[in-house]
Amino acid sequence: RDSSVTGVQTCALPILNPRFLDTWEVTHHTRTAPTELGEGKGQEGIAAEVGQEAKRSGPEQGKGRGKKPRAVPAKPVEPKKIGVERPVYKWEEEGHRWRVINVVEEEEAARGVCERMKDNGKSELTFATWNVLFDLYQPELIKTHIRVPVILDILYHTDAEIVGLQEVTVPFLEKLLAEDWVRRRYYVSEITIPEEGKEGREGSTIHPSGQVLLARYPFRLHFHAFNYHKSVVIGEFPSLFPGERKLMVPVVHLTSEKSKSCVWQRKTQLNTIFGAIEQLGTNNNDGGNDGEEGKGKCSSVDCVMIGDFNFKDGPENQNIRADCLDVWPALHPGDPGLTFDVSKNSLAYITSSSRLSRRFDRVLILAGKEGSCKPLRIEMFA
């Protein structure tokens, strides 16, 4: 799959600057800069400091065989509140284990680091997003044992502050968490041992696969499962921006075209995510609105949404909020930025049913009314 990286510059923190391996789609990198106090794989790599990967057959393949098609609602249902907070982990060398962090204590320590970075004139963050391509289907074609070491090496060299991965399985996560550089650098959203006494999605955010968020700074984690296959993880960073502005980082992997109701499902999923950003940005006071009524109300937060959106440029672009900046076309007008390129990526060609190249992976920036971040650059690599 391809990857994307996005850099966002804000008031005194380095923003995003990742890279990815082309195992599925293309890589994107995007850098952004604050408007006032700071600056901002699969297929091919793109420069935006946010990484993603490419498309291929997923767990939804074959879903519903032998059953009558479900009636598709005329319009998306109202977005659900996302309030399920999950633990975040940090490696403890003394105990040689991943421990659940105390977010409040960790944030206090992080504030000092952020202030020093601001004093040193650093104001960029680098984000990396990558769909690492699970092998739940067609394992004989995916060659996971060859790809995984390469993916891990590329992730190491991105040195990104915030990394969002899609299609992570337990075997992949085990290898990722065993890396010394991951243990030294990052807080992580998931470990391989489910919560005690819980099964499935209740015990793990990657059952049977899912998204994982890694960050150099402590964050609160919010999780919502749309169904058995699809979910979203949202990292809430309260201390990265001046004036106590929050940074929300949803890592998404929307429903693929293998589902007959994929267009409706993706629109509903986006509405739910945008509603969650509103809800979390207002401390859950007003439930969060989406659509036209909710636009522009997210004044206390900035948001960088990264991942695999699973739709091409076209009519579905209108399902993205009008106040969102799609970083690739904004910084590379006229360039299609194909992250799922069947002409260059053999895995994309093998796993694609349509044999069409598309830009599935994106980096979106939603800044509040007094937004403190803007994109500096975005690239593809892999």
C-alpha positions as CSV (number, residue, x, y, z in Angstrom):
1,R,0.0,0.0,0.0
2,D,1.2,3.5,-0.1
3,S,1.9,5.7,2.6
4,S,1.4,9.4,3.4
5,V,3.2,11.7,5.7
6,T,1.9,15.1,6.9
7,G,3.7,17.8,8.7
8,V,1.8,20.4,10.6
9,Q,3.4,23.4,12.0
10,T,2.0,25.0,15.0
11,C,3.0,27.3,17.7
12,A,6.2,25.8,18.9
13,L,6.2,22.2,18.2
14,P,7.8,20.3,15.3
15,I,4.9,19.0,13.2
16,L,4.9,16.0,10.9
17,N,7.6,14.5,8.8
18,P,7.2,10.8,8.1
19,R,8.0,8.3,5.3
20,F,6.6,5.0,4.2
21,L,7.3,2.0,2.2
22,D,5.4,1.2,-0.9
23,T,3.9,-2.1,-0.2
24,W,0.4,-1.3,-1.2
25,E,-0.1,2.3,-2.2
26,V,1.9,5.5,-2.2
27,T,3.4,7.5,0.6
28,H,2.5,11.1,1.4
29,H,4.4,13.6,3.5
30,T,2.9,16.9,4.6
31,R,4.3,19.6,6.6
32,T,2.3,22.4,8.1
33,A,3.0,25.6,9.9
34,P,1.1,27.7,12.5
35,T,-0.5,30.8,11.3
36,E,0.8,32.8,14.2
37,L,3.2,31.4,16.7
38,G,5.0,28.8,14.7
39,E,5.6,27.0,11.5
40,G,4.4,24.5,10.4
41,K,4.0,3.0,1.0
42,G,1.8,0.7,-1.0
43,Q,1.9,2.9,-4.0
44,E,4.4,5.7,-4.1
45,G,5.6,8.3,-1.6
46,I,4.2,11.8,-1.4
47,A,5.6,14.7,0.6
48,A,3.2,16.0,3.1
49,E,4.6,14.6,6.3
50,V,1.8,12.1,6.7
51,G,2.0,8.5,5.5
52,Q,-0.5,6.0,4.2
53,E,-0.6,2.9,2.2
54,A,-2.4,1.2,-0.6
55,K,-5.5,-0.8,-1.3
56,R,-6.1,-4.4,-1.7
57,S,-8.6,-7.0,-0.8
58,G,-9.8,-6.7,2.8
59,P,-11.8,-8.5,5.4
60,E,-15.0,-7.3,3.9
61,Q,-14.4,-9.5,0.8
62,G,-17.1,-12.0,0.4
63,K,-19.2,-10.3,3.1
64,G,-22.9,-11.1,2.7
65,R,-22.6,-13.9,0.2
66,G,-25.8,-15.8,-0.2
67,K,-27.8,-13.1,1.5
68,K,-30.2,-10.6,0.0
69,P,-28.8,-7.1,-0.3
70,R,-29.7,-4.8,2.5
71,A,-31.8,-1.7,1.8
72,V,-29.5,1.3,1.9
73,P,-30.9,4.2,3.9
74,A,-31.6,7.3,1.9
75,K,-29.3,9.4,4.1
76,P,-26.7,8.7,6.7
77,V,-27.8,8.2,10.3
78,E,-27.0,10.7,12.9
79,P,-23.4,10.5,14.1
80,K,-22.9,8.6,17.3
81,K,-21.0,10.1,20.2
82,I,-17.5,8.7,20.6
83,G,-16.7,8.5,24.2
84,V,-14.9,5.2,24.7
85,E,-11.5,6.1,26.2
86,R,-8.9,3.5,25.9
87,P,-5.5,3.1,27.7
88,V,-2.3,4.4,26.2
89,Y,1.0,2.6,26.8
90,K,4.7,3.5,27.2
91,W,7.6,1.1,27.5
92,E,9.1,0.8,31.0
93,E,12.7,-0.3,30.8
94,E,13.0,-1.0,34.5
95,G,10.0,-3.4,34.5
96,H,10.7,-4.5,30.9
97,R,7.0,-4.1,30.1
98,W,4.5,-1.8,28.4
99,R,2.7,0.1,31.1
100,V,-0.6,2.1,31.0
101,I,0.3,5.7,31.4
102,N,-1.1,8.3,33.7
103,V,-2.1,10.9,31.2
104,V,-2.2,13.8,33.5
105,E,1.3,13.1,34.9
106,E,2.7,12.5,31.4
107,E,1.2,15.6,30.0
108,E,2.8,17.7,32.7
109,A,6.2,16.3,31.8
110,A,5.5,16.9,28.1
111,R,4.6,20.5,28.6
112,G,8.2,21.2,29.7
113,V,9.5,19.6,26.6
114,C,7.1,21.6,24.4
115,E,8.1,24.9,26.1
116,R,11.8,24.2,25.5
117,M,11.1,23.3,21.8
118,K,9.2,26.6,21.5
119,D,12.1,28.5,23.1
120,N,14.4,26.9,20.6
121,G,12.3,28.1,17.7
122,K,11.1,24.6,16.6
123,S,7.5,24.7,15.4
124,E,7.0,21.8,13.1
125,L,5.4,18.3,13.6
126,T,5.9,15.4,11.2
127,F,3.1,12.9,10.7
128,A,3.3,9.6,9.0
129,T,0.5,7.4,7.9
130,W,0.7,3.9,6.3
131,N,-1.5,1.1,5.4
132,V,0.8,-1.8,6.1
133,L,-1.4,-4.4,4.3
134,F,-2.5,-7.3,6.4
135,D,-2.3,-10.8,5.2
136,L,-5.7,-12.1,6.3
137,Y,-6.5,-12.7,2.6
138,Q,-4.3,-14.0,-0.2
139,P,-1.3,-14.5,2.1
140,E,0.6,-16.3,-0.6
141,L,0.6,-13.1,-2.7
142,I,1.4,-10.6,0.0
143,K,4.9,-11.9,1.1
144,T,4.5,-10.5,4.6
145,H,7.8,-12.1,5.9
146,I,9.7,-10.0,3.3
147,R,7.7,-6.8,3.6
148,V,7.5,-6.4,7.4
149,P,11.3,-5.9,8.1
150,V,11.4,-3.3,5.3
151,I,8.4,-1.5,6.6
152,L,9.9,-1.3,10.1
153,D,13.2,0.0,8.7
154,I,11.4,2.7,6.8
155,L,9.3,3.7,9.8
156,Y,12.5,4.0,11.8
157,H,14.1,6.4,9.4
158,T,11.0,8.6,9.1
159,D,11.6,9.7,12.7
160,A,8.1,11.1,12.7
161,E,6.5,12.6,15.8
162,I,3.1,11.1,15.1
163,V,2.5,7.9,13.2
164,G,-0.8,6.3,12.1
165,L,-0.9,2.8,10.8
166,Q,-3.8,0.9,9.2
167,E,-4.5,-2.9,8.8
168,V,-2.3,-3.7,11.8
169,T,-2.6,-7.3,13.0
170,V,-1.4,-8.9,16.2
171,P,1.6,-10.5,14.5
172,F,2.7,-7.2,12.9
173,L,2.2,-5.3,16.2
174,E,4.3,-7.9,18.1
175,K,7.2,-7.2,15.7
176,L,6.6,-3.4,15.9
177,L,6.6,-3.3,19.7
178,A,9.7,-5.4,19.9
179,E,11.8,-2.7,18.1
180,D,14.1,-0.8,20.4
181,W,13.4,2.5,18.6
182,V,9.7,2.1,19.1
183,R,10.2,1.5,22.8
184,R,12.5,4.5,23.2
185,R,10.5,7.0,21.2
186,Y,6.8,6.4,21.3
187,Y,3.6,6.2,23.3
188,V,1.4,3.6,21.6
189,S,-2.4,3.1,21.4
190,E,-2.3,-0.7,21.6
191,I,-0.3,-3.7,22.8
192,T,-0.7,-7.3,21.9
193,I,-2.3,-8.5,25.2
194,P,-6.1,-7.7,25.3
195,E,-7.6,-6.1,28.4
196,E,-8.3,-8.8,31.0
197,G,-11.7,-10.4,30.8
198,K,-12.6,-8.8,27.5
199,E,-12.8,-10.3,24.0
200,G,-12.9,-9.0,20.5
201,R,-13.3,-5.3,20.0
202,E,-13.8,-4.8,23.7
203,G,-10.4,-6.2,24.5
204,S,-8.4,-5.0,21.5
205,T,-8.6,-2.2,18.9
206,I,-7.0,-4.5,16.3
207,H,-9.4,-7.4,16.3
208,P,-8.9,-8.9,13.8
209,S,-7.0,-5.9,12.4
210,G,-7.1,-2.1,12.9
211,Q,-5.3,1.2,13.3
212,V,-2.5,1.9,15.7
213,L,-1.3,5.4,16.7
214,L,2.3,6.1,17.9
215,A,3.4,9.5,19.2
216,R,6.4,11.0,20.9
217,Y,4.0,12.9,23.1
218,P,1.3,11.5,25.6
219,F,-2.2,11.5,24.4
220,R,-5.7,10.4,25.3
221,L,-7.1,7.7,23.1
222,H,-10.7,7.5,21.9
223,F,-12.0,4.4,20.1
224,H,-15.2,3.7,18.1
225,A,-16.1,0.6,16.2
226,F,-18.4,1.2,13.2
227,N,-18.8,-2.6,12.7
228,Y,-16.7,-5.8,13.1
229,H,-14.2,-4.7,10.4
230,K,-14.1,-0.9,10.6
231,S,-13.2,1.5,13.4
232,V,-11.5,4.8,14.2
233,V,-8.9,5.7,16.8
234,I,-8.6,9.3,17.7
235,G,-5.6,10.7,19.6
236,E,-6.3,13.8,21.7
237,F,-3.2,15.8,22.4
238,P,-4.0,18.6,24.9
239,S,-0.6,20.2,25.3
240,L,1.0,20.6,21.9
241,F,-0.3,24.0,21.0
242,P,-0.2,27.4,22.7
243,G,-3.2,28.5,24.6
244,E,-4.1,25.0,25.6
245,R,-5.4,24.2,22.1
246,K,-6.0,20.6,21.5
247,L,-4.8,18.6,18.6
248,M,-7.0,15.8,17.4
249,V,-5.5,13.1,15.2
250,P,-8.1,10.6,13.9
251,V,-6.5,7.5,12.2
252,V,-9.0,6.3,9.7
253,H,-9.6,3.3,7.4
254,L,-13.0,3.7,5.8
255,T,-15.1,1.0,4.2
256,S,-13.9,-0.3,0.9
257,E,-15.7,-0.6,-2.4
258,K,-16.1,-4.4,-1.8
259,S,-19.2,-3.5,0.3
260,K,-22.3,-2.8,-1.7
261,S,-23.3,0.1,0.6
262,C,-19.8,1.5,0.8
263,V,-20.6,5.1,-0.3
264,W,-23.3,5.4,2.4
265,Q,-21.1,3.7,5.0
266,R,-18.1,6.0,4.3
267,K,-20.3,9.1,4.5
268,T,-21.7,7.9,7.8
269,Q,-18.3,7.1,9.1
270,L,-16.9,10.6,8.2
271,N,-20.0,12.3,9.7
272,T,-19.4,10.3,12.9
273,I,-15.7,11.3,13.0
274,F,-16.3,15.0,12.4
275,G,-19.0,14.8,15.1
276,A,-16.6,13.2,17.5
277,I,-14.0,16.0,16.9
278,E,-16.7,18.6,17.8
279,Q,-17.7,16.6,20.8
280,L,-14.2,16.1,22.1
281,G,-13.2,19.6,21.3
282,T,-16.0,21.0,23.5
283,N,-15.4,18.6,26.4
284,N,-18.5,16.6,25.5
285,N,-20.8,19.5,26.5
286,D,-22.9,19.8,23.4
287,G,-22.7,16.4,21.8
288,G,-20.9,17.6,18.7
289,N,-22.6,18.5,15.5
290,D,-21.7,17.4,12.0
291,G,-22.7,18.5,8.5
292,E,-23.6,22.1,7.8
293,E,-24.7,23.0,11.3
294,G,-21.5,21.8,12.9
295,K,-19.1,23.4,10.5
296,G,-16.8,26.0,11.9
297,K,-17.7,25.3,15.6
298,C,-14.5,23.5,16.4
299,S,-12.8,26.7,17.6
300,S,-10.7,25.2,20.4
301,V,-9.0,22.4,18.5
302,D,-7.0,21.6,15.5
303,C,-7.3,18.3,13.7
304,V,-5.0,16.4,11.3
305,M,-6.9,13.4,9.9
306,I,-4.8,10.7,8.3
307,G,-5.3,7.3,6.8
308,D,-6.9,5.3,4.1
309,F,-10.2,6.9,3.0
310,N,-10.9,4.2,0.4
311,F,-12.5,6.5,-2.2
312,K,-11.1,8.2,-5.2
313,D,-11.3,11.9,-6.2
314,G,-14.8,12.6,-7.4
315,P,-18.3,13.1,-6.0
316,E,-17.5,11.6,-2.6
317,N,-15.1,14.6,-2.0
318,Q,-18.2,16.5,-1.1
319,N,-18.6,14.3,2.0
320,I,-15.4,16.0,3.4
321,R,-16.3,19.1,5.4
322,A,-15.9,22.3,3.4
323,D,-13.6,23.8,6.1
324,C,-11.2,20.8,5.8
325,L,-8.0,21.3,3.7
326,D,-7.1,18.3,1.6
327,V,-3.3,18.8,1.7
328,W,-2.1,17.0,-1.4
329,P,-4.2,18.9,-4.0
330,A,-3.7,22.1,-2.0
331,L,0.1,21.9,-2.3
332,H,0.3,19.9,-5.6
333,P,-2.4,21.3,-7.8
334,G,-2.9,19.3,-11.0
335,D,-1.0,16.3,-9.7
336,P,-3.3,13.3,-9.2
337,G,-1.2,12.0,-6.3
338,L,-2.1,8.4,-6.9
339,T,-1.5,6.4,-3.8
340,F,-2.9,3.2,-5.3
341,D,-1.1,3.0,-8.6
342,V,-1.6,-0.3,-10.4
343,S,1.0,0.7,-13.1
344,K,3.8,0.9,-10.5
345,N,2.7,-1.3,-7.6
346,S,2.5,-5.0,-8.3
347,L,0.6,-5.7,-5.2
348,A,-2.0,-3.0,-6.1
349,Y,-2.3,-4.6,-9.5
350,I,-2.7,-8.2,-8.1
351,T,-5.2,-7.3,-5.5
352,S,-7.3,-4.8,-7.4
353,S,-10.5,-6.0,-9.1
354,S,-10.9,-2.9,-11.2
355,R,-7.3,-2.3,-12.2
356,L,-7.8,1.4,-11.7
357,S,-5.2,3.7,-10.1
358,R,-6.6,6.1,-7.5
359,R,-5.8,8.4,-4.6
360,F,-7.2,6.6,-1.6
361,D,-4.9,7.9,1.1
362,R,-5.2,11.5,2.3
363,V,-4.1,14.0,4.9
364,L,-6.8,16.4,5.9
365,I,-6.4,19.5,8.1
366,L,-9.2,21.0,10.1
367,A,-8.1,24.2,11.9
368,G,-10.3,26.0,14.4
369,K,-11.5,29.5,14.0
370,E,-8.1,30.6,15.3
371,G,-6.2,27.7,13.7
372,S,-2.6,27.4,14.7
373,C,-1.4,25.0,12.0
374,K,-1.0,25.0,8.3
375,P,0.6,22.6,5.9
376,L,4.2,23.2,4.8
377,R,4.8,20.3,2.4
378,I,3.5,16.9,1.4
379,E,5.4,14.2,-0.4
380,M,5.0,10.5,-1.5
381,F,7.8,8.0,-1.0
382,A,8.1,4.3,-0.8
